[in-house]
């Protein structure tokens, strides 16, 4: 008799190949919540929820005492509107912080972090452990950038120094963000610019730079200290130019630096709140692409179409042996041509994985 762990793994694999509508619904809902698509998530949750009707045909409202349960893939899911609203509210805060960072309003972003996500910038307890899954094969993902609060706080202060050194505005249009991400200050708020080459502005920048060096010297890791002090030497070059936007130091004034910092802070928020830095859908897509590439490199032969999981009707770029035989030209007398030996392994191995082709593929 198979041990319980083997039976559980078999059930997990069965559900992996035959996901229920609720599994797919939760996957999409997780993606919308993760990307702070607040209105879309609310609409999708309402329209896709299973509605129970009484004898008169009226909808039976679910009890608010349900709490959380587990989906078939072992992931915890919210069963109440309050659970969803809590996650969406956190997503709106993340988006507001991101808009501030992309707009160069570092102090505003730092204030929100300290108020709503204090663990991101304050060394304290370790991040909460995500809910355990019923499967031992659960995919995990760690941030690719540092989530050390000391690093993040210093990165924010360095970017604040850069913003204070500007003499030419760098506007950011949050048109790609929903109105729910707007702040009371207004997305059109212009940052104060440094008056070029004045004693007062230069003194303020020198004070900021001195504070940054002191913070870098306090880092416990010597490698971190060396790295940040070298970075400050380069960033400090902004002080040498009346208009740094036209100087060699202008590389520190581009929008890309804001983008990188916003990505790092958002990943840290998700990490500290026990969430993955990417949605489950994106994580599964990355995993699939890696596995598909590995199968092709190992020249693994794809299974016959009859052995495909239920519901899978086509794979872009794949042709099974039957399809290949049917495509062979017939002989001059009308009889099928004798199948030549394959001159390449390309037809017999898993094709290259193309996500765009897979998404655009039409079902058979």
N, C-alpha and C positions, 0 to 999 in steps of 0.2 A: 504493500500500500504506500502510495506516495506521501511524503511528509507534508504537513500543512503549508510550509513555505513554498513548496513546488506547486501545490494546488492554487495558492494565492497568485503566484506568478503567472500560471496558466490563465487564470481568470482575467488578470490584468492585460495579458497579451490579447485575449479574446476581445476585450473592450477597446483595446487600442485599434484593432482592425475593424471593429464594428461599433463605432461611437454612437451613442444615443443622441437624439435631438437636444437633450438637456446638456450633454457634454459639449456639443458644438455651440450651443447658446452661451454657455459660461465662458467658452474660449473667446467668443466675440465680445462679450460683455467685459471680460478682463482687459481686452485690447483697448476698448473705448475708455474704460476707467483709467487705465495706465497712462493713456495719452491725454487725459483731462478733457475728453470730448463730452462735456457735462450734459448738454442738451440731447445729444445723440444717444448717450448712454441711458438717460431717463426714458426717452421715447422707445428705444429698443427694449429695455427691461419691461416696459408696460405692454408693448404690442406683442412681444414674444412669450410672455408669461402664460402658463396654462391656466385657463379660466374654468372654474367649476360652477355649474348651474344647478339651481334647485328645481323642484318639480314645476314651478311656474316659469322657468326660463330665466330667472334673475341670477346674476353672478353672486356666488358665495365668497365673501371677503375672507382672506386667510387670517388666522389668529396672529396678533402681534407678538405672541409669546413663543414663537417657534424656535428662535435662536438660530444657530448655525449647524449645518450638517455637512456631509461629505458627498461630493460627486462620485461617479463611478470610477474616475481615474485617481481618486484619493485626495483631490484638492478640496480645501475647505471653501464653502460658498455661502454667500449671504442669503438668508431666507426671508428677511424682513426689509421693508423699505428703509428703516433706520440704518441698517448695515450698509446699504448702498449709498445712502445720503452721506454717511460718515466718510466713506471712501471718496465720494465725489467732492466733498468739502475739502478734504486733504489735497485732492488733485487740483482744485481751484487755487489753493494756497501755493502749491508747487508752481503752477503756471504764473501766478502773480509774481513770485520770486524770480522766475525765469525772465519775465518781461522786464523787470527792474534791472537785472544783470545785463540783458541784451541792450538795454537803453543806456547803460552806464551809471545807473542810480545805485551804486554799491551800498551806500548807507541805508537806503530804503530796504534793500534786500536783506542786509544784515539784521536790521530791526525785526523783520518778519521771521527770520530764522531764529533769532533769540526768543521771540514770543511764542512761536508755534512748533518749532523743531529745535529745541535747545541742545539736544544731544549731538547735533551736527557740528557745533562749534565748541562744545564744552567736553573735555575729556571726563568721562564718567563711566557709567555701567556699560557693559558690552551690548550690542544690538540685540533685540528680541529674536529668539529662535523661531523660524517659521514653523507653522503647524506640521506635525509629522504626517507623512503620506503613508498609505497602506501598501505602497509599492516600494521595493528596494531599488528600483530603477529610476527614481525621480530625477529629473534634470535639474541641475543647480547651475547658477551663474554668479560669478563674483565680479565686482566692478574692476575695470581695467585701469582706473586711476585711483590715487590715494584717497582714503576716507578718514585719514587721521585728522581729528579736529584741529590740531596745531597747524598742519599743512593748509587746511582749508581756510582757517582764519588769516594766515599769512598771505595766502593767494588773494583773498578778498582785499586785504589792506594794500597789497602791491597794485591791484587793479584800481583801487581808489586813488592811489598816488598817480597812476597813469591818467585817470580821468581828470584829476586836478591840474595836470600839466598841459592839458589841451588848450590851444589858442584858436582852433578851428573846430566848429561843431561837427559831430559825427551822428547824424540823426538815424533813428531806427524806427521803422514803421511796423507796428504789431498787427498788420492787416491779416496775417495768417492765424492770429489768435482770436478766440471768441470774446465777445463783449464781457463775459463773466470774469475775464482775467484783468479787466480794467481796475485801476486803483483810484482812490479818492484824489490822488494828486494829478490824475490825468495822464494819458499816454503821450500827450503833446508837450508835456513839461520840458522846458529846455534846461540843460545843465549849466551852471555858472562856469564861464570860461576864464582862464588865467589871463590877466592883463600882461601882454608881452613885455618881458624884461623890466619889471618894476621891483623895487626893493621889497615891498610888502608881499607880493606873490612869491618871489624867490625865497624869502624868509620862511613862508609857510611851507613851501615844498622842501626846504632844507630840514625843517622840523619833522615833517613826515618821513623823510628819508632816514633821519637819525633814529626815529622810532622803529622803522623797519629793520635797520641793522641790529638794534638791540634785541628785537624779537627773534631774528635769525640766529643770533649768538646764544639764545636760550634754548634752542632746539637740542634735545638730548642726544640725538644720533649725530656723530661727527660727519658722516657722509651727507646727511641732510643739511647740516650747517654749511658745508663746503658748497653744495649745490645752490642753496639759496643766496649765499653771499656773492657767488659768481653771477647769479641772475640779477641781484641788486646792483652790481657794478655796471651791468649793461643797461638796465632800466634807468639808473641814475644819470645816464648820458642825456636824458631829456632836459636836464637842468642846464646843459651847456649851450642850448640854442634858444634864441628869442622866439622863433617859430619852429617848434620841433617837427611839425607836419611836413616841412620841406627839408628835413635833415636826414642823415643816415639812420637816426634813431626812430624814424617814423614807422618802422616795422612793428613797434610796440603799441601803435595807436590805431591799428586796423580792427575791423569788426570781428575778425576771426578769433582774436584773443578773448573777446567777450563771449563768443560762442563756446569756446573750449571751457571757460570757467563756468558758464551756465550748465553745460553738460555734466561737469564734475560735481557741482553742487547738487544737481537733481539726482544724480546717481547716489550721492551720499545720503540724501534725504530718504530715498527708497531703501537703502541699505540699513539705515538707522531705525526705520519703521518696520523692518522685517519683510520688506518686499524685494522682488527681483529688479535689478536695474533695467531689464527689458521685459516686455510682455511675454506671456506664455506662448503666444502665437509666434512672435519673433524668435524666441528661444527654440521652439520646435522647428522652425524654418532653418535656422542655423545648423541645428543638429542634423536635419535631413540632408542639407547640402554637404556637410562634412562626410556623412556616411555614404552618400551617393558617389562623391568623389573618390573615396577610399575603395569602394566596390569597383569602380572603373579602373583605378590604378592597379588593383589586384587581378584585373581581367576576369571578374566574376561573371558567369553567364546568367542572364535573367531567366526566370522560370517561364514555362509555357503559359499561355494565356489562361488555360483551364485551371491553373494553380494560383491565380491571382486572388486576393481577398475579395469578399463580396462587396459590391459597390464600386470597385475600381474597373472602369471600362476602357481607359486609354492612358498611355504614358507618352508624353511628347518625345519624339525622337526614337521611340522604340518600335521595332517590328519583329514579331515572333517568326519562327521558322515557317509557319503556314503562310504568313503574308509574304515572306521572301520567296517561297516556292511559287506562289501564285503570280508573282511579278516576273518570273523568268520567261523569256520568249520561247515559243514552241519551235520545233524543228520544221524543216521545209515541207515535210509530208503531213504536217498538222499534228504530229505526235509531240508530247512535251519533250523539250530538250533535256538531255542528260545533265543532271546537276553537277557542275564542276566543283572540284575541291575549293574550299574558301582560300582566297589569296590574301585575306586580311582577317585579323581577329576583330575588326571594328564592328562587323555585323553580328558577332556572337557575344559581345560583351555589353555591359550596361552603358547606355549612351550618356553623353555629358548632361549634367543637370543644368537646366536653364529655368530659373524661377519665373521670368517674364513669360516664357513660352508656356510654362505650366499654368500660370494664371489665365492666360489668354486662350488656352486650349478649349475647343468646343466639345462638349460631351457627345459620345457616340449614341 
